[in-house]
Every structure is written in C-alpha cells, then in structure tokens.
Amino acid sequence: MKRPTFLRRLPLIRSIRSARGQSLVEFTILLPVLLIMISGLIEFGFMLNYYLDLIDAAREATRWGAGDDPVHCDPGVASPGDAFCTMAAPPNPWTWQNTNFYGRVCSIANDSIDVGSGGQIDLDATVDDIVISAFSVSGGTISQRFPPAMGENGYSCMRVLGGAGHDSQFTTAEVQALLNPGAPNTGVVMVEMWYDYNMILGLPWITAFVPNPVTLYAYSMMPNANVEPTPTP
C-alpha cells in the first residue's frame, strides 16, 4: 500500500526548514563581522580621500614654489636682520601672497588644501603644519639648505603663526641620498604637509585598534632654478 503523498514529502519539508534555520544562525553570527568590515572600509575610504587631497595640495604648492625665489628677500618686506626673508604674521594669517617666498608657498598650500578638498579640510595651527625647505645642489651634493636660520627643521608655517609646528621629516643627508651623484648644478624645493584626520564614523571597534586622530603626512619635491648655485666670479 502506497503512503499518502503528504507523508512522503515530510522529510523534504523538514530538511528545507533545517537548512533555512542553519543559514539564519550562520548569518546572525557573521553579521557583526560583516558590519565591522564594511564600516572599516567606509572609514578608511574617507581617510584615503583626505590623504589624496593632502598629496595634491603638497604637489600644487611645490609646483608653484618651483618658479619662485626662496633665496632673495622681496624688497621692503623682510624684517631687519632677518636673513631668510620672513616677517611677522599679518592679522589675517593667510594673506601672505605679497610678502615673501615662504609666505606665498604657505598661502598656496593652504588654499590648495581648502579649495581642492571642497572645504572639508581646514588646517589647525595647533596640530597641522606646512614645512618648506629649499636646497642648493652643486655637482650632485647639497651645498646649502634654506632658510639657513632654520637648519634641518625647515620653515614651519604654523610655528610662525604661534602654533606648535612640525620639523622637517627629511635631514639634508636623506635628501642628498635621493639625488643622482652625477647631477649637474640645480636647486630643489620641498613642501611637507601634516594633517590630523579625525575619524568621521569614529566607531569604537575601529578606534580600539587605530588611533584617532590619524596623522596624515605628504611631501613633494621639485627642481627650482632660483636656488641653483652660481659660479663665483
């Protein structure tokens, strides 16, 4: 005698229900892991976007500074006895355009990061910074670093404004190691930028492993003919 059809289907129904229950349990277990991974990707995606903006600003400022003169002071703007062409910060800290080389590059870098990032990055003088250095290269060897009074530290835009400032990450010897030993006389300008990225999501399972804020750093170097050493008559 044949079993009724519904009785023959009972094992199949039980198997389907068991598989569905198992999938639900697995999904429930994996859901927190998936959320952690997705939120981490979103946070680091934001941070990468900020970092690319910082790189672009450093390159833009260096490209602009490559055509300016970091050696000779602008007439009438250098403070008395100030051998490296700087002056006291103006009332508006970013109105440097008509002052001197270092002030102009500071202004270009700040404008680039502000406009280039769509206004999402605003440099904080207490933690962020722009540091400018220039080098005279004679026969593949660095003969002088500008501004001379700043030595290995470089010119810190934020320190001039009263902030903590940063020192250059590159010593003269480290820059020297990047140059071709047989290179002809030339000049080099370098712009370094620091920005403390405060996490947008700031979720505890991310900040438990990654410090918040994260200090982003970018630099750029380009030739500058104005720093090129000239033969002594």
C-alpha positions as protocol buffer text, in pm:
chain_id: "A"
residue {
  index: 1
  type: MET
  ca { x: 0 y: 0 z: 0 }
}
residue {
  index: 2
  type: LYS
  ca { x: 144 y: 339 z: -102 }
}
residue {
  index: 3
  type: ARG
  ca { x: 198 y: 609 z: 161 }
}
residue {
  index: 4
  type: PRO
  ca { x: -2 y: 927 z: 118 }
}
residue {
  index: 5
  type: THR
  ca { x: 180 y: 1196 z: -83 }
}
residue {
  index: 6
  type: PHE
  ca { x: 198 y: 1443 z: 205 }
}
residue {
  index: 7
  type: LEU
  ca { x: 366 y: 1178 z: 424 }
}
residue {
  index: 8
  type: ARG
  ca { x: 632 y: 1116 z: 158 }
}
residue {
  index: 9
  type: ARG
  ca { x: 710 y: 1492 z: 150 }
}
residue {
  index: 10
  type: LEU
  ca { x: 753 y: 1538 z: 525 }
}
residue {
  index: 11
  type: PRO
  ca { x: 1130 y: 1453 z: 532 }
}
residue {
  index: 12
  type: LEU
  ca { x: 1191 y: 1701 z: 248 }
}
residue {
  index: 13
  type: ILE
  ca { x: 1000 y: 1977 z: 429 }
}
residue {
  index: 14
  type: ARG
  ca { x: 1193 y: 1911 z: 749 }
}
residue {
  index: 15
  type: SER
  ca { x: 1523 y: 1923 z: 555 }
}
residue {
  index: 16
  type: ILE
  ca { x: 1435 y: 2259 z: 395 }
}
residue {
  index: 17
  type: ARG
  ca { x: 1332 y: 2408 z: 730 }
}
residue {
  index: 18
  type: SER
  ca { x: 1654 y: 2281 z: 888 }
}
residue {
  index: 19
  type: ALA
  ca { x: 1867 y: 2435 z: 613 }
}
residue {
  index: 20
  type: ARG
  ca { x: 1686 y: 2769 z: 647 }
}
residue {
  index: 21
  type: GLY
  ca { x: 1737 y: 2766 z: 1023 }
}
residue {
  index: 22
  type: GLN
  ca { x: 2106 y: 2687 z: 981 }
}
residue {
  index: 23
  type: SER
  ca { x: 2150 y: 2973 z: 731 }
}
residue {
  index: 24
  type: LEU
  ca { x: 1978 y: 3213 z: 968 }
}
residue {
  index: 25
  type: VAL
  ca { x: 2209 y: 3115 z: 1253 }
}
residue {
  index: 26
  type: GLU
  ca { x: 2518 y: 3149 z: 1032 }
}
residue {
  index: 27
  type: PHE
  ca { x: 2402 y: 3490 z: 906 }
}
residue {
  index: 28
  type: THR
  ca { x: 2339 y: 3608 z: 1263 }
}
residue {
  index: 29
  type: ILE
  ca { x: 2689 y: 3502 z: 1366 }
}
residue {
  index: 30
  type: LEU
  ca { x: 2857 y: 3662 z: 1064 }
}
residue {
  index: 31
  type: LEU
  ca { x: 2654 y: 3986 z: 1064 }
}
residue {
  index: 32
  type: PRO
  ca { x: 2866 y: 4167 z: 1329 }
}
residue {
  index: 33
  type: VAL
  ca { x: 3184 y: 4071 z: 1144 }
}
residue {
  index: 34
  type: LEU
  ca { x: 3040 y: 4198 z: 814 }
}
residue {
  index: 35
  type: LEU
  ca { x: 2930 y: 4525 z: 977 }
}
residue {
  index: 36
  type: ILE
  ca { x: 3278 y: 4576 z: 1126 }
}
residue {
  index: 37
  type: MET
  ca { x: 3441 y: 4513 z: 788 }
}
residue {
  index: 38
  type: ILE
  ca { x: 3203 y: 4741 z: 596 }
}
residue {
  index: 39
  type: SER
  ca { x: 3229 y: 5026 z: 850 }
}
residue {
  index: 40
  type: GLY
  ca { x: 3609 y: 4992 z: 845 }
}
residue {
  index: 41
  type: LEU
  ca { x: 3613 y: 5014 z: 465 }
}
residue {
  index: 42
  type: ILE
  ca { x: 3395 y: 5326 z: 476 }
}
residue {
  index: 43
  type: GLU
  ca { x: 3613 y: 5495 z: 741 }
}
residue {
  index: 44
  type: PHE
  ca { x: 3938 y: 5419 z: 564 }
}
residue {
  index: 45
  type: GLY
  ca { x: 3781 y: 5526 z: 235 }
}
residue {
  index: 46
  type: PHE
  ca { x: 3712 y: 5868 z: 389 }
}
residue {
  index: 47
  type: MET
  ca { x: 4068 y: 5883 z: 523 }
}
residue {
  index: 48
  type: LEU
  ca { x: 4216 y: 5788 z: 184 }
}
residue {
  index: 49
  type: ASN
  ca { x: 4014 y: 6067 z: 22 }
}
residue {
  index: 50
  type: TYR
  ca { x: 4159 y: 6320 z: 270 }
}
residue {
  index: 51
  type: TYR
  ca { x: 4511 y: 6182 z: 214 }
}
residue {
  index: 52
  type: LEU
  ca { x: 4483 y: 6221 z: -164 }
}
residue {
  index: 53
  type: ASP
  ca { x: 4370 y: 6581 z: -114 }
}
residue {
  index: 54
  type: LEU
  ca { x: 4676 y: 6639 z: 106 }
}
residue {
  index: 55
  type: ILE
  ca { x: 4908 y: 6493 z: -159 }
}
residue {
  index: 56
  type: ASP
  ca { x: 4751 y: 6712 z: -429 }
}
residue {
  index: 57
  type: ALA
  ca { x: 4794 y: 7024 z: -213 }
}
residue {
  index: 58
  type: ALA
  ca { x: 5162 y: 6946 z: -143 }
}
residue {
  index: 59
  type: ARG
  ca { x: 5226 y: 6896 z: -514 }
}
residue {
  index: 60
  type: GLU
  ca { x: 5040 y: 7212 z: -611 }
}
residue {
  index: 61
  type: ALA
  ca { x: 5235 y: 7423 z: -358 }
}
residue {
  index: 62
  type: THR
  ca { x: 5567 y: 7270 z: -465 }
}
residue {
  index: 63
  type: ARG
  ca { x: 5487 y: 7320 z: -834 }
}
residue {
  index: 64
  type: TRP
  ca { x: 5409 y: 7683 z: -767 }
}
residue {
  index: 65
  type: GLY
  ca { x: 5715 y: 7731 z: -544 }
}
residue {
  index: 66
  type: ALA
  ca { x: 5939 y: 7583 z: -812 }
}
residue {
  index: 67
  type: GLY
  ca { x: 5910 y: 7909 z: -1003 }
}
residue {
  index: 68
  type: ASP
  ca { x: 5962 y: 8147 z: -709 }
}
residue {
  index: 69
  type: ASP
  ca { x: 6281 y: 8265 z: -538 }
}
residue {
  index: 70
  type: PRO
  ca { x: 6349 y: 8129 z: -185 }
}
residue {
  index: 71
  type: VAL
  ca { x: 6692 y: 8291 z: -162 }
}
residue {
  index: 72
  type: HIS
  ca { x: 6643 y: 8665 z: -216 }
}
residue {
  index: 73
  type: CYS
  ca { x: 6412 y: 8872 z: 2 }
}
residue {
  index: 74
  type: ASP
  ca { x: 6131 y: 9074 z: -155 }
}
residue {
  index: 75
  type: PRO
  ca { x: 6215 y: 9447 z: -137 }
}
residue {
  index: 76
  type: GLY
  ca { x: 6083 y: 9615 z: 174 }
}
residue {
  index: 77
  type: VAL
  ca { x: 5921 y: 9315 z: 341 }
}
residue {
  index: 78
  type: ALA
  ca { x: 6200 y: 9141 z: 532 }
}
residue {
  index: 79
  type: SER
  ca { x: 6232 y: 9225 z: 900 }
}
residue {
  index: 80
  type: PRO
  ca { x: 6560 y: 9394 z: 996 }
}
residue {
  index: 81
  type: GLY
  ca { x: 6836 y: 9138 z: 1033 }
}
residue {
  index: 82
  type: ASP
  ca { x: 6611 y: 8860 z: 901 }
}
residue {
  index: 83
  type: ALA
  ca { x: 6841 y: 8675 z: 665 }
}
residue {
  index: 84
  type: PHE
  ca { x: 6588 y: 8419 z: 543 }
}
residue {
  index: 85
  type: CYS
  ca { x: 6317 y: 8650 z: 414 }
}
residue {
  index: 86
  type: THR
  ca { x: 6038 y: 8617 z: 666 }
}
residue {
  index: 87
  type: MET
  ca { x: 5826 y: 8865 z: 851 }
}
residue {
  index: 88
  type: ALA
  ca { x: 5575 y: 8873 z: 1134 }
}
residue {
  index: 89
  type: ALA
  ca { x: 5243 y: 8709 z: 1052 }
}
residue {
  index: 90
  type: PRO
  ca { x: 4983 y: 8955 z: 918 }
}
residue {
  index: 91
  type: PRO
  ca { x: 4648 y: 8997 z: 1102 }
}
residue {
  index: 92
  type: ASN
  ca { x: 4488 y: 8752 z: 864 }
}
residue {
  index: 93
  type: PRO
  ca { x: 4733 y: 8459 z: 878 }
}
residue {
  index: 94
  type: TRP
  ca { x: 4675 y: 8352 z: 518 }
}
residue {
  index: 95
  type: THR
  ca { x: 4719 y: 8688 z: 344 }
}
residue {
  index: 96
  type: TRP
  ca { x: 5087 y: 8622 z: 271 }
}
residue {
  index: 97
  type: GLN
  ca { x: 5083 y: 8650 z: -107 }
}
residue {
  index: 98
  type: ASN
  ca { x: 5274 y: 8977 z: -127 }
}
residue {
  index: 99
  type: THR
  ca { x: 5524 y: 8914 z: 150 }
}
residue {
  index: 100
  type: ASN
  ca { x: 5794 y: 8658 z: 66 }
}
residue {
  index: 101
  type: PHE
  ca { x: 5861 y: 8317 z: -88 }
}
residue {
  index: 102
  type: TYR
  ca { x: 5785 y: 8113 z: 225 }
}
residue {
  index: 103
  type: GLY
  ca { x: 5468 y: 8307 z: 300 }
}
residue {
  index: 104
  type: ARG
  ca { x: 5347 y: 8268 z: -57 }
}
residue {
  index: 105
  type: VAL
  ca { x: 5403 y: 7893 z: -57 }
}
residue {
  index: 106
  type: CYS
  ca { x: 5228 y: 7867 z: 281 }
}
residue {
  index: 107
  type: SER
  ca { x: 4931 y: 8050 z: 135 }
}
residue {
  index: 108
  type: ILE
  ca { x: 4922 y: 7842 z: -184 }
}
residue {
  index: 109
  type: ALA
  ca { x: 4937 y: 7517 z: 15 }
}
residue {
  index: 110
  type: ASN
  ca { x: 4660 y: 7628 z: 247 }
}
residue {
  index: 111
  type: ASP
  ca { x: 4440 y: 7748 z: -40 }
}
residue {
  index: 112
  type: SER
  ca { x: 4503 y: 7426 z: -231 }
}
residue {
  index: 113
  type: ILE
  ca { x: 4401 y: 7203 z: 59 }
}
residue {
  index: 114
  type: ASP
  ca { x: 4097 y: 7415 z: 131 }
}
residue {
  index: 115
  type: VAL
  ca { x: 3969 y: 7451 z: -226 }
}
residue {
  index: 116
  type: GLY
  ca { x: 4098 y: 7117 z: -353 }
}
residue {
  index: 117
  type: SER
  ca { x: 3919 y: 6928 z: -78 }
}
residue {
  index: 118
  type: GLY
  ca { x: 3597 y: 7119 z: -128 }
}
residue {
  index: 119
  type: GLY
  ca { x: 3640 y: 7284 z: 210 }
}
residue {
  index: 120
  type: GLN
  ca { x: 3638 y: 6956 z: 402 }
}
residue {
  index: 121
  type: ILE
  ca { x: 3997 y: 7007 z: 523 }
}
residue {
  index: 122
  type: ASP
  ca { x: 4072 y: 7305 z: 744 }
}
residue {
  index: 123
  type: LEU
  ca { x: 4427 y: 7315 z: 878 }
}
residue {
  index: 124
  type: ASP
  ca { x: 4455 y: 7364 z: 1253 }
}
residue {
  index: 125
  type: ALA
  ca { x: 4762 y: 7566 z: 1357 }
}
residue {
  index: 126
  type: THR
  ca { x: 4787 y: 7375 z: 1686 }
}
residue {
  index: 127
  type: VAL
  ca { x: 4837 y: 7031 z: 1527 }
}
residue {
  index: 128
  type: ASP
  ca { x: 4871 y: 7060 z: 1148 }
}
residue {
  index: 129
  type: ASP
  ca { x: 5154 y: 7219 z: 956 }
}
residue {
  index: 130
  type: ILE
  ca { x: 5320 y: 7309 z: 627 }
}
residue {
  index: 131
  type: VAL
  ca { x: 5701 y: 7294 z: 622 }
}
residue {
  index: 132
  type: ILE
  ca { x: 5909 y: 7437 z: 338 }
}
residue {
  index: 133
  type: SER
  ca { x: 6274 y: 7371 z: 256 }
}
residue {
  index: 134
  type: ALA
  ca { x: 6496 y: 7459 z: -37 }
}
residue {
  index: 135
  type: PHE
  ca { x: 6835 y: 7314 z: -135 }
}
residue {
  index: 136
  type: SER
  ca { x: 7126 y: 7427 z: -348 }
}
residue {
  index: 137
  type: VAL
  ca { x: 7285 y: 7130 z: -524 }
}
residue {
  index: 138
  type: SER
  ca { x: 7634 y: 7157 z: -667 }
}
residue {
  index: 139
  type: GLY
  ca { x: 7771 y: 6860 z: -860 }
}
residue {
  index: 140
  type: GLY
  ca { x: 7518 y: 6625 z: -703 }
}
residue {
  index: 141
  type: THR
  ca { x: 7600 y: 6745 z: -350 }
}
residue {
  index: 142
  type: ILE
  ca { x: 7381 y: 6973 z: -138 }
}
residue {
  index: 143
  type: SER
  ca { x: 7581 y: 7284 z: -62 }
}
residue {
  index: 144
  type: GLN
  ca { x: 7318 y: 7478 z: 138 }
}
residue {
  index: 145
  type: ARG
  ca { x: 6974 y: 7438 z: 287 }
}
residue {
  index: 146
  type: PHE
  ca { x: 6728 y: 7727 z: 304 }
}
residue {
  index: 147
  type: PRO
  ca { x: 6620 y: 7905 z: 509 }
}
residue {
  index: 148
  type: PRO
  ca { x: 6963 y: 7892 z: 678 }
}
residue {
  index: 149
  type: ALA
  ca { x: 6841 y: 8007 z: 1019 }
}
residue {
  index: 150
  type: MET
  ca { x: 6601 y: 7711 z: 1042 }
}
residue {
  index: 151
  type: GLY
  ca { x: 6868 y: 7449 z: 978 }
}
residue {
  index: 152
  type: GLU
  ca { x: 6739 y: 7093 z: 946 }
}
residue {
  index: 153
  type: ASN
  ca { x: 6393 y: 7190 z: 1075 }
}
residue {
  index: 154
  type: GLY
  ca { x: 6275 y: 7375 z: 765 }
}
residue {
  index: 155
  type: TYR
  ca { x: 6035 y: 7669 z: 761 }
}
residue {
  index: 156
  type: SER
  ca { x: 5722 y: 7585 z: 964 }
}
residue {
  index: 157
  type: CYS
  ca { x: 5423 y: 7795 z: 854 }
}
residue {
  index: 158
  type: MET
  ca { x: 5222 y: 7716 z: 1168 }
}
residue {
  index: 159
  type: ARG
  ca { x: 5510 y: 7784 z: 1406 }
}
residue {
  index: 160
  type: VAL
  ca { x: 5532 y: 8134 z: 1261 }
}
residue {
  index: 161
  type: LEU
  ca { x: 5161 y: 8174 z: 1345 }
}
residue {
  index: 162
  type: GLY
  ca { x: 5226 y: 8071 z: 1706 }
}
residue {
  index: 163
  type: GLY
  ca { x: 5133 y: 7705 z: 1671 }
}
residue {
  index: 164
  type: ALA
  ca { x: 5337 y: 7404 z: 1781 }
}
residue {
  index: 165
  type: GLY
  ca { x: 5458 y: 7337 z: 1428 }
}
residue {
  index: 166
  type: HIS
  ca { x: 5650 y: 7039 z: 1292 }
}
residue {
  index: 167
  type: ASP
  ca { x: 6009 y: 6981 z: 1193 }
}
residue {
  index: 168
  type: SER
  ca { x: 6101 y: 6851 z: 850 }
}
residue {
  index: 169
  type: GLN
  ca { x: 6096 y: 6472 z: 823 }
}
residue {
  index: 170
  type: PHE
  ca { x: 6400 y: 6487 z: 594 }
}
residue {
  index: 171
  type: THR
  ca { x: 6750 y: 6565 z: 704 }
}
residue {
  index: 172
  type: THR
  ca { x: 6983 y: 6716 z: 446 }
}
residue {
  index: 173
  type: ALA
  ca { x: 7167 y: 6384 z: 429 }
}
residue {
  index: 174
  type: GLU
  ca { x: 6843 y: 6199 z: 349 }
}
residue {
  index: 175
  type: VAL
  ca { x: 6763 y: 6442 z: 68 }
}
residue {
  index: 176
  type: GLN
  ca { x: 7120 y: 6404 z: -53 }
}
residue {
  index: 177
  type: ALA
  ca { x: 7069 y: 6026 z: -75 }
}
residue {
  index: 178
  type: LEU
  ca { x: 6777 y: 6081 z: -315 }
}
residue {
  index: 179
  type: LEU
  ca { x: 6986 y: 6281 z: -562 }
}
residue {
  index: 180
  type: ASN
  ca { x: 7183 y: 6150 z: -854 }
}
residue {
  index: 181
  type: PRO
  ca { x: 7554 y: 6185 z: -757 }
}
residue {
  index: 182
  type: GLY
  ca { x: 7643 y: 6295 z: -1108 }
}
residue {
  index: 183
  type: ALA
  ca { x: 7364 y: 6550 z: -1143 }
}
residue {
  index: 184
  type: PRO
  ca { x: 7456 y: 6900 z: -1267 }
}
residue {
  index: 185
  type: ASN
  ca { x: 7412 y: 7209 z: -1054 }
}
residue {
  index: 186
  type: THR
  ca { x: 7048 y: 7256 z: -964 }
}
residue {
  index: 187
  type: GLY
  ca { x: 6811 y: 7363 z: -690 }
}
residue {
  index: 188
  type: VAL
  ca { x: 6530 y: 7176 z: -515 }
}
residue {
  index: 189
  type: VAL
  ca { x: 6225 y: 7297 z: -326 }
}
residue {
  index: 190
  type: MET
  ca { x: 6035 y: 7065 z: -90 }
}
residue {
  index: 191
  type: VAL
  ca { x: 5694 y: 7109 z: 72 }
}
residue {
  index: 192
  type: GLU
  ca { x: 5578 y: 6881 z: 354 }
}
residue {
  index: 193
  type: MET
  ca { x: 5227 y: 6879 z: 498 }
}
residue {
  index: 194
  type: TRP
  ca { x: 5074 y: 6729 z: 813 }
}
residue {
  index: 195
  type: TYR
  ca { x: 4704 y: 6691 z: 882 }
}
residue {
  index: 196
  type: ASP
  ca { x: 4534 y: 6522 z: 1180 }
}
residue {
  index: 197
  type: TYR
  ca { x: 4239 y: 6326 z: 1038 }
}
residue {
  index: 198
  type: ASN
  ca { x: 3961 y: 6289 z: 1294 }
}
residue {
  index: 199
  type: MET
  ca { x: 3755 y: 5983 z: 1207 }
}
residue {
  index: 200
  type: ILE
  ca { x: 3413 y: 6062 z: 1065 }
}
residue {
  index: 201
  type: LEU
  ca { x: 3245 y: 5748 z: 1197 }
}
residue {
  index: 202
  type: GLY
  ca { x: 3474 y: 5706 z: 1498 }
}
residue {
  index: 203
  type: LEU
  ca { x: 3326 y: 5366 z: 1584 }
}
residue {
  index: 204
  type: PRO
  ca { x: 3469 y: 5201 z: 1895 }
}
residue {
  index: 205
  type: TRP
  ca { x: 3569 y: 4880 z: 1719 }
}
residue {
  index: 206
  type: ILE
  ca { x: 3787 y: 5089 z: 1486 }
}
residue {
  index: 207
  type: THR
  ca { x: 3936 y: 5331 z: 1740 }
}
residue {
  index: 208
  type: ALA
  ca { x: 4023 y: 5033 z: 1962 }
}
residue {
  index: 209
  type: PHE
  ca { x: 4287 y: 4935 z: 1705 }
}
residue {
  index: 210
  type: VAL
  ca { x: 4361 y: 5259 z: 1516 }
}
residue {
  index: 211
  type: PRO
  ca { x: 4447 y: 5585 z: 1696 }
}
residue {
  index: 212
  type: ASN
  ca { x: 4206 y: 5872 z: 1650 }
}
residue {
  index: 213
  type: PRO
  ca { x: 4306 y: 6118 z: 1510 }
}
residue {
  index: 214
  type: VAL
  ca { x: 4536 y: 5970 z: 1246 }
}
residue {
  index: 215
  type: THR
  ca { x: 4821 y: 6197 z: 1140 }
}
residue {
  index: 216
  type: LEU
  ca { x: 4843 y: 6212 z: 761 }
}
residue {
  index: 217
  type: TYR
  ca { x: 5170 y: 6322 z: 604 }
}
residue {
  index: 218
  type: ALA
  ca { x: 5256 y: 6407 z: 243 }
}
residue {
  index: 219
  type: TYR
  ca { x: 5551 y: 6570 z: 72 }
}
residue {
  index: 220
  type: SER
  ca { x: 5662 y: 6677 z: -273 }
}
residue {
  index: 221
  type: MET
  ca { x: 5995 y: 6785 z: -423 }
}
residue {
  index: 222
  type: MET
  ca { x: 6062 y: 6971 z: -748 }
}
residue {
  index: 223
  type: PRO
  ca { x: 6357 y: 7148 z: -916 }
}
residue {
  index: 224
  type: ASN
  ca { x: 6393 y: 7522 z: -857 }
}
residue {
  index: 225
  type: ALA
  ca { x: 6639 y: 7712 z: -1075 }
}
residue {
  index: 226
  type: ASN
  ca { x: 6640 y: 8009 z: -836 }
}
residue {
  index: 227
  type: VAL
  ca { x: 6829 y: 7803 z: -575 }
}
residue {
  index: 228
  type: GLU
  ca { x: 7081 y: 7673 z: -824 }
}
residue {
  index: 229
  type: PRO
  ca { x: 7434 y: 7771 z: -715 }
}
residue {
  index: 230
  type: THR
  ca { x: 7610 y: 8014 z: -945 }
}
residue {
  index: 231
  type: PRO
  ca { x: 7984 y: 8025 z: -1015 }
}
residue {
  index: 232
  type: THR
  ca { x: 8179 y: 8271 z: -802 }
}
residue {
  index: 233
  type: PRO
  ca { x: 8337 y: 8543 z: -1023 }
}
